[in-house]
Amino acid sequence: MRNPADVYDKIVYWSDEDNCFIGMCPELFYGGVHGDDAVEVFKELCEVVDEWFEIFKEDGKPLPEPKRAFLEVV
């Protein structure tokens, strides 16, 4: 079964200012996930997005519409 969170963009990028990788999901939150390894940051980002889904569900709030700005994983 597909995870509903999969339709949201998850972005991991290197920040020279912070000297680490930053992970974000623009529809749900900016920043907040960071580390030295891009793969580990992405894994943690996916976990945080799942947690946000639970928060929205518990609070009875509708999820934001996914924008799907990025269509390819590079």
Protein Blocks (a to p, Z undefined) as FASTA:
>chain_A
ZZfklmpccdddddfklopacdddfklogghiacfbfklmmmmmmmmmmmmmmmmmmnop
acdddfklafbdZZ
